[in-house]
Amino acid sequence: MILATTDDITRDYRQIYLQPHFDDVALSCGGSIALQVATGNRVLVVTVFGGAPAAGYQLSQFALQLLQRDGLGSNAADAVTRRREEDAAAVQSLGADALWLDFSEALFRGSPAFYANNEALFGSVNSADLQLDNQITEVLARIHQRAPLGVLYAPLGVGNHVDHQLVCSAADRLAQQRVSVKFYEDFPYVTVPGALTARQQQLGIPMEPELVEISRQPSQQKEEALQHYRSQVPTLFGSADQMLEREKTYASSIRRTYPGIQIERYWVW
């Protein structure tokens, strides 16, 4: 089911996953969702930056290049529509519901663009986005109010993509207020050697890991869901086979003493 607004969120949702962009949650948490749904949980996946830029917004050359690289053309609204279709298919294949918020992703913010190259996109959050940070926090607080028994899952921000940093920051504010929040490892950025440790040191917060085994059926469901993100697979991984191999390799590396056991890891503080 696709929810229209936060008003459609009910107390029945016990697991609420926050993703900066379409595909982040399936990549990082797809097995956990499959497990939770199988045990009767209602799961909701919320895409924070799920909106198109305002009509007439002038895309930067960098944004155009990335859209065209992904085979999404040069029209941002059309690209968002296609990404939503991919996300709906993936999330529903896992048995979860979806909600797309209307915030625009980094590529579509600022005039001139705040993030007009890779260095900016994976650097510091632009000072003009501080108000956006507050707005996201307000929406997440409203989501928690609608489903007060739900656990929130948010990106840890590994890799430093500015949108991931913003969602992590907003979720951290709720965590500091004793809201139950678990932070997931941003895949595939977490596969870069040293990236996880660098992010943890950057945050400077004592944190403890929680492990979820996703071997067998949950892993298979995750793989099926990931293949719905057809616009992203070639760019991120080269091919679907390479994506699945990389995902399996990382999931199996978390507990090396148990060969073949696949894990998704979360961090709490």
Sine and cosine of phi, psi and omega as CSV:
sin_phi,cos_phi,sin_psi,cos_psi,sin_omega,cos_omega
0.00,0.00,0.64,-0.76,0.06,-1.00
-0.97,-0.24,0.87,-0.49,0.02,-1.00
-0.99,0.13,0.57,-0.82,-0.04,-1.00
-1.00,0.09,-0.67,0.74,-0.04,-1.00
-0.57,-0.82,0.11,-0.99,0.05,-1.00
-0.90,0.44,-0.35,0.94,0.03,-1.00
-0.91,0.42,-0.32,0.95,0.01,-1.00
-0.99,0.11,-0.14,0.99,0.00,-1.00
-0.96,0.27,0.73,-0.69,0.00,-1.00
-0.89,-0.46,0.15,-0.99,0.02,-1.00
-0.91,0.40,-0.22,0.98,-0.05,-1.00
-0.95,0.32,-0.34,0.94,-0.02,-1.00
-0.97,0.24,0.87,-0.49,-0.01,-1.00
-0.96,-0.28,-0.23,0.97,0.01,-1.00
-0.71,-0.70,0.89,-0.46,-0.06,-1.00
-0.81,-0.58,0.91,-0.42,-0.07,-1.00
-0.98,-0.19,0.76,-0.65,0.00,-1.00
-0.96,-0.27,0.84,-0.54,0.04,-1.00
-0.85,-0.53,0.71,-0.70,0.07,-1.00
-0.86,0.51,-0.74,0.67,-0.07,-1.00
-0.80,-0.60,0.30,-0.95,0.12,-0.99
-0.85,0.53,0.83,-0.56,0.11,-0.99
0.95,-0.31,-0.31,0.95,-0.08,-1.00
-0.87,0.49,-0.67,0.74,-0.06,-1.00
-0.95,0.31,-0.69,0.72,0.03,-1.00
-0.87,0.49,-0.65,0.76,0.00,-1.00
-0.90,0.43,-0.62,0.78,-0.12,-0.99
-0.99,-0.15,-0.45,0.89,-0.19,-0.98
-0.71,-0.70,0.17,0.99,-0.11,-0.99
-0.83,0.56,-0.62,0.78,0.01,-1.00
-0.92,0.38,-0.64,0.77,0.02,-1.00
-0.89,0.46,-0.67,0.75,0.02,-1.00
-0.89,0.46,-0.71,0.70,0.01,-1.00
-0.85,0.53,-0.67,0.74,0.03,-1.00
-0.89,0.45,-0.72,0.70,-0.05,-1.00
-0.90,0.43,-0.68,0.74,0.02,-1.00
-0.89,0.45,-0.64,0.77,-0.01,-1.00
-0.90,0.44,-0.42,0.91,0.01,-1.00
-0.99,-0.15,0.24,0.97,0.14,-0.99
1.00,-0.08,0.12,0.99,0.03,-1.00
-0.98,0.21,0.58,-0.81,0.19,-0.98
-1.00,-0.02,0.82,-0.57,-0.11,-0.99
-0.88,-0.48,0.68,-0.73,0.04,-1.00
-0.83,-0.55,0.72,-0.69,0.07,-1.00
-0.94,-0.35,0.88,-0.48,-0.04,-1.00
-0.95,-0.31,0.87,-0.49,0.09,-1.00
-1.00,-0.03,0.91,-0.42,-0.08,-1.00
-0.94,0.33,-0.78,0.63,-0.02,-1.00
-0.99,-0.12,0.93,0.37,-0.10,-1.00
-0.96,-0.28,0.17,0.98,-0.07,-1.00
-0.95,-0.31,0.32,-0.95,0.06,-1.00
-1.00,0.01,0.39,-0.92,0.07,-1.00
-0.91,0.41,0.29,-0.96,0.02,-1.00
-0.88,0.47,0.50,-0.86,0.02,-1.00
-0.82,0.57,0.71,-0.70,0.01,-1.00
1.00,0.02,-0.05,1.00,0.01,-1.00
-0.89,0.45,0.74,-0.68,-0.03,-1.00
-1.00,0.01,0.94,-0.34,0.01,-1.00
-0.93,0.37,0.59,-0.81,0.09,-1.00
-0.95,0.30,0.30,-0.95,0.06,-1.00
-0.88,0.47,-0.58,0.81,0.02,-1.00
-0.89,0.45,-0.72,0.70,0.01,-1.00
-0.89,0.46,-0.68,0.74,0.04,-1.00
-0.87,0.49,-0.67,0.74,0.00,-1.00
-0.87,0.48,-0.67,0.74,-0.03,-1.00
-0.94,0.34,-0.64,0.77,0.05,-1.00
-0.89,0.47,-0.71,0.70,-0.02,-1.00
-0.93,0.36,-0.58,0.81,0.06,-1.00
-0.85,0.53,-0.62,0.78,-0.02,-1.00
-1.00,0.09,0.07,1.00,0.00,-1.00
0.96,0.29,0.45,0.89,-0.07,-1.00
-0.97,-0.23,0.12,0.99,0.04,-1.00
0.98,0.21,-0.40,-0.92,-0.06,-1.00
-0.85,-0.52,0.13,0.99,0.01,-1.00
-0.96,-0.28,0.91,-0.42,-0.10,-1.00
-0.89,0.45,-0.65,0.76,-0.02,-1.00
-0.89,0.46,-0.67,0.74,0.03,-1.00
-0.91,0.42,-0.62,0.79,0.01,-1.00
-0.90,0.44,-0.68,0.74,0.02,-1.00
-0.90,0.43,-0.63,0.77,0.03,-1.00
-0.87,0.49,-0.70,0.72,-0.01,-1.00
-0.92,0.39,-0.65,0.76,0.02,-1.00
-0.90,0.44,-0.59,0.81,0.05,-1.00
-0.90,0.43,-0.64,0.77,0.03,-1.00
-0.89,0.46,-0.68,0.74,0.04,-1.00
-0.89,0.46,-0.69,0.72,-0.04,-1.00
-0.91,0.41,-0.67,0.74,0.01,-1.00
-0.86,0.52,-0.71,0.71,-0.02,-1.00
-0.90,0.43,-0.67,0.74,-0.04,-1.00
-0.93,0.37,-0.75,0.66,-0.05,-1.00
-0.90,0.43,-0.67,0.74,0.00,-1.00
-0.93,0.36,-0.48,0.88,0.05,-1.00
-0.92,0.39,-0.42,0.91,0.06,-1.00
-1.00,0.08,-0.13,0.99,0.01,-1.00
1.00,0.02,0.22,0.97,-0.02,-1.00
-0.98,-0.22,0.15,-0.99,0.10,-1.00
-0.97,-0.24,0.28,-0.96,-0.05,-1.00
-0.76,-0.65,0.53,-0.85,0.13,-0.99
-0.66,-0.75,0.79,-0.62,0.01,-1.00
-0.94,-0.34,0.89,-0.45,0.09,-1.00
-0.98,0.19,0.26,-0.96,-0.14,-0.99
-0.99,-0.14,0.16,0.99,0.08,-1.00
-0.91,0.40,0.61,-0.79,0.02,-1.00
-1.00,0.02,0.62,-0.78,0.00,-1.00
-0.94,0.35,0.17,-0.98,-0.13,-0.99
-0.81,0.59,-0.62,0.79,-0.04,-1.00
-0.88,0.47,-0.36,0.93,-0.09,-1.00
-0.94,-0.35,0.37,0.93,-0.05,-1.00
-0.89,-0.46,0.66,-0.76,0.10,-1.00
1.00,-0.05,0.56,-0.83,0.07,-1.00
-0.61,-0.80,0.99,-0.17,0.07,1.00
-0.93,0.37,0.26,-0.97,-0.11,-0.99
-0.82,0.57,0.71,-0.71,0.07,-1.00
-0.92,0.38,-0.56,0.83,-0.12,-0.99
-0.79,-0.61,1.00,0.01,-0.15,-0.99
-0.96,-0.30,0.22,0.97,0.09,-1.00
-0.31,-0.95,0.15,-0.99,-0.04,-1.00
-0.89,0.45,-0.60,0.80,-0.02,-1.00
-0.87,0.49,-0.66,0.75,0.03,-1.00
-0.95,0.32,-0.64,0.77,-0.06,-1.00
-0.90,0.44,-0.51,0.86,-0.01,-1.00
-0.91,-0.42,0.50,0.86,-0.01,-1.00
-0.90,-0.43,-0.64,-0.77,-0.01,-1.00
-0.99,0.15,0.55,-0.83,0.07,-1.00
-0.91,0.41,0.75,-0.66,0.01,-1.00
-0.87,0.48,0.66,-0.75,-0.04,-1.00
-0.85,0.52,-0.45,0.89,0.02,-1.00
-0.94,0.34,-0.23,0.97,0.00,-1.00
-1.00,-0.01,0.03,1.00,0.00,-1.00
-0.89,0.46,-0.61,0.79,0.06,-1.00
-0.90,0.44,-0.61,0.79,0.04,-1.00
-0.89,0.45,-0.62,0.78,0.06,-1.00
-0.83,0.56,-0.71,0.70,0.01,-1.00
-0.91,0.42,-0.64,0.77,-0.01,-1.00
-0.91,0.42,-0.66,0.75,0.03,-1.00
-0.90,0.44,-0.67,0.74,0.03,-1.00
-0.85,0.52,-0.67,0.74,0.01,-1.00
-0.89,0.46,-0.66,0.75,0.01,-1.00
-0.92,0.38,-0.67,0.75,0.01,-1.00
-0.90,0.44,-0.60,0.80,0.06,-1.00
-0.90,0.44,-0.62,0.79,0.03,-1.00
-0.92,0.39,-0.64,0.77,0.05,-1.00
-0.88,0.48,-0.68,0.73,0.03,-1.00
-0.89,0.45,-0.62,0.78,0.03,-1.00
-0.90,0.43,-0.59,0.81,0.00,-1.00
-0.95,0.31,-0.53,0.85,-0.03,-1.00
-0.73,-0.69,0.95,0.32,-0.14,-0.99
-0.91,0.42,-0.32,0.95,0.02,-1.00
-1.00,-0.03,-0.06,1.00,-0.06,-1.00
-0.99,0.16,0.63,-0.78,0.15,-0.99
-1.00,0.09,0.72,-0.70,0.05,-1.00
-0.99,-0.11,0.65,-0.76,0.07,-1.00
-0.87,-0.50,0.79,-0.62,-0.08,-1.00
-0.71,-0.70,0.38,-0.93,0.02,-1.00
-0.93,0.36,0.59,-0.80,0.07,-1.00
-0.96,0.26,-0.39,0.92,-0.01,-1.00
1.00,-0.03,0.33,0.94,0.05,-1.00
-0.88,0.47,0.74,-0.67,-0.04,-1.00
0.98,-0.18,-0.35,0.94,0.12,-0.99
0.94,0.35,0.34,0.94,0.15,-0.99
-0.84,0.54,0.72,-0.70,-0.13,-0.99
-0.87,0.49,-0.58,0.82,0.01,-1.00
-0.93,0.37,-0.59,0.81,0.06,-1.00
-0.92,0.38,-0.63,0.78,0.05,-1.00
-0.88,0.48,-0.66,0.75,-0.03,-1.00
-0.90,0.43,-0.70,0.71,-0.01,-1.00
-0.93,0.37,-0.63,0.78,0.06,-1.00
-0.87,0.50,-0.71,0.70,-0.02,-1.00
-0.88,0.48,-0.71,0.70,-0.01,-1.00
-0.90,0.43,-0.68,0.74,0.00,-1.00
-0.92,0.39,-0.58,0.82,0.02,-1.00
-0.89,0.46,-0.58,0.81,0.03,-1.00
-0.87,0.48,-0.63,0.77,0.04,-1.00
-0.94,0.35,-0.63,0.78,0.02,-1.00
-0.87,0.49,-0.61,0.79,0.02,-1.00
-0.93,0.37,-0.30,0.95,0.05,-1.00
-0.99,-0.12,0.27,0.96,0.06,-1.00
0.96,0.26,0.25,0.97,0.16,-0.99
-0.95,0.30,0.63,-0.78,-0.01,-1.00
-0.96,0.28,0.94,-0.33,-0.01,-1.00
-0.77,-0.64,0.72,-0.69,0.12,-0.99
-0.87,-0.49,0.65,-0.76,-0.07,-1.00
-0.95,-0.31,0.80,-0.60,-0.04,-1.00
-0.99,-0.11,0.35,-0.94,-0.01,-1.00
-0.99,0.12,0.84,-0.54,-0.09,-1.00
-0.94,0.33,0.96,-0.30,0.03,-1.00
-1.00,-0.09,0.69,-0.72,0.17,0.99
-1.00,-0.05,0.03,1.00,-0.05,-1.00
-0.84,0.54,-0.54,0.84,-0.05,-1.00
-0.93,0.38,-0.27,0.96,0.00,-1.00
-0.98,0.20,-0.19,0.98,0.06,-1.00
-0.95,0.31,0.82,-0.57,-0.03,-1.00
-0.81,0.59,0.78,-0.63,0.04,-1.00
1.00,0.07,-0.16,0.99,-0.09,-1.00
-0.92,0.40,-0.66,0.75,-0.01,-1.00
-0.90,0.44,-0.75,0.67,-0.01,-1.00
-0.88,0.48,-0.65,0.76,0.00,-1.00
-0.88,0.48,-0.67,0.74,0.01,-1.00
-0.92,0.38,-0.66,0.75,0.01,-1.00
-0.89,0.45,-0.64,0.77,0.04,-1.00
-0.93,0.38,-0.60,0.80,0.02,-1.00
-0.89,0.46,-0.68,0.74,0.00,-1.00
-0.94,0.33,-0.60,0.80,0.04,-1.00
0.91,0.42,0.54,0.84,-0.03,-1.00
-0.88,-0.47,0.80,-0.60,0.08,-1.00
-0.86,0.51,0.78,-0.63,-0.04,-1.00
-0.65,-0.76,0.46,-0.89,-0.02,-1.00
-0.87,-0.49,0.60,-0.80,-0.01,-1.00
-1.00,0.09,0.52,-0.86,0.20,-0.98
-0.81,-0.59,0.77,-0.64,-0.08,-1.00
-0.96,-0.30,0.67,-0.74,0.06,-1.00
-0.83,-0.56,0.87,-0.50,0.03,-1.00
-0.98,0.18,0.76,-0.65,-0.04,-1.00
-0.84,-0.54,0.36,0.93,-0.03,-1.00
-0.87,0.50,0.40,-0.92,0.08,-1.00
0.91,0.41,-0.84,-0.54,-0.18,-0.98
-0.85,0.53,-0.73,0.69,0.03,-1.00
-0.85,0.53,-0.63,0.78,0.02,-1.00
-0.90,0.43,-0.65,0.76,0.02,-1.00
-0.90,0.44,-0.66,0.75,0.03,-1.00
-0.91,0.42,-0.61,0.79,0.05,-1.00
-0.88,0.47,-0.71,0.71,0.00,-1.00
-0.87,0.49,-0.67,0.75,0.01,-1.00
-0.90,0.43,-0.64,0.77,0.00,-1.00
-0.91,0.42,-0.68,0.73,-0.06,-1.00
-0.87,0.49,-0.51,0.86,-0.07,-1.00
-0.96,0.28,-0.13,0.99,0.09,-1.00
-0.97,0.24,-0.32,0.95,-0.03,-1.00
-1.00,0.06,0.90,0.43,-0.14,-0.99
-0.90,0.43,-0.50,0.87,-0.02,-1.00
-0.96,0.29,-0.36,0.93,-0.10,-0.99
-0.98,-0.18,-0.45,0.89,-0.10,-1.00
-0.84,0.54,-0.76,0.65,-0.03,-1.00
-0.87,0.49,-0.65,0.76,-0.04,-1.00
-0.94,0.35,-0.72,0.69,-0.08,-1.00
-0.97,0.22,-0.56,0.83,-0.17,-0.98
-0.76,-0.65,-0.29,0.96,-0.05,-1.00
0.99,-0.14,-0.75,0.66,0.01,-1.00
-0.39,-0.92,0.24,-0.97,0.02,-1.00
-0.89,0.45,-0.64,0.77,0.01,-1.00
-0.89,0.47,-0.67,0.74,0.02,-1.00
-0.92,0.40,-0.60,0.80,0.05,-1.00
-0.88,0.48,-0.76,0.65,-0.06,-1.00
-0.91,0.41,-0.59,0.81,0.02,-1.00
-0.92,0.40,-0.68,0.73,0.00,-1.00
-0.92,0.40,-0.63,0.77,0.01,-1.00
-0.91,0.42,-0.72,0.70,0.00,-1.00
-0.90,0.44,-0.66,0.75,-0.02,-1.00
-0.88,0.48,-0.70,0.71,-0.01,-1.00
-0.94,0.35,-0.71,0.71,-0.02,-1.00
-0.87,0.50,-0.53,0.85,-0.01,-1.00
-0.99,0.12,-0.26,0.97,-0.07,-1.00
-0.99,0.10,-0.27,0.96,-0.11,-0.99
-0.93,0.36,-0.56,0.83,0.10,-1.00
-0.83,-0.56,0.99,0.14,-0.10,-1.00
-0.91,0.42,-0.40,0.92,-0.02,-1.00
-0.97,0.26,-0.14,0.99,0.01,-1.00
-0.83,-0.56,0.99,0.14,-0.06,-1.00
-0.83,0.55,0.70,-0.71,0.05,-1.00
1.00,0.00,-0.23,0.97,0.03,-1.00
-0.99,0.15,0.83,-0.56,-0.02,-1.00
-0.97,-0.23,0.70,-0.72,-0.15,-0.99
-0.76,-0.65,0.59,-0.81,0.30,-0.95
-0.92,-0.40,0.72,-0.69,-0.11,-0.99
-0.91,-0.42,0.64,-0.77,0.01,-1.00
-0.82,-0.57,0.37,-0.93,-0.02,-1.00
-0.80,-0.61,0.68,-0.73,-0.01,-1.00
-0.79,-0.61,0.49,-0.87,0.09,-1.00
-0.56,-0.83,0.00,0.00,0.00,0.00
